[in-house]
Amino acid sequence: MTNLQRRLIVLTFVLTWLLGPLLIMGNCSGWNEGSMTVASCVVDVRLARDLADLLYGVVLISAFFLGIPILAYLAACIVLTGLVNRHLRKRYPPDMQPGHPTSMPWI
């Protein structure tokens, strides 16, 4: 695995966990704080509605807890990204990459 491939995997991981909730919340509109449900979604799938309800609820709770749940989510994303990067570095070390001078032990 090349360095570029590893970076693309990590970037995909980061974009999924950071932009995914924003896309889910942007898909739905008309969230009611009393019933904790959305009124309508562009892509009306039960899973998307439930995830949007959950995410809007987390945002509402974060408003009363000074944003700590959102900061905890961001911290978890950073830690998980570091763990994925470390796992990829251990599994595919730089000296074992094809084309690297030390990847051919018979030379």
Secondary structure, 3 states (H helix, E strand, C coil): CCHHHHHHHHHHHHHHHHHHHHHHHHHEECCECCCCECCEECCCCHHHHHHHHHHHHHHHHHHHCCCHHHHHHHHHHHHHHHHHHHHHHHHCCHHHCCCCHHHCCCC
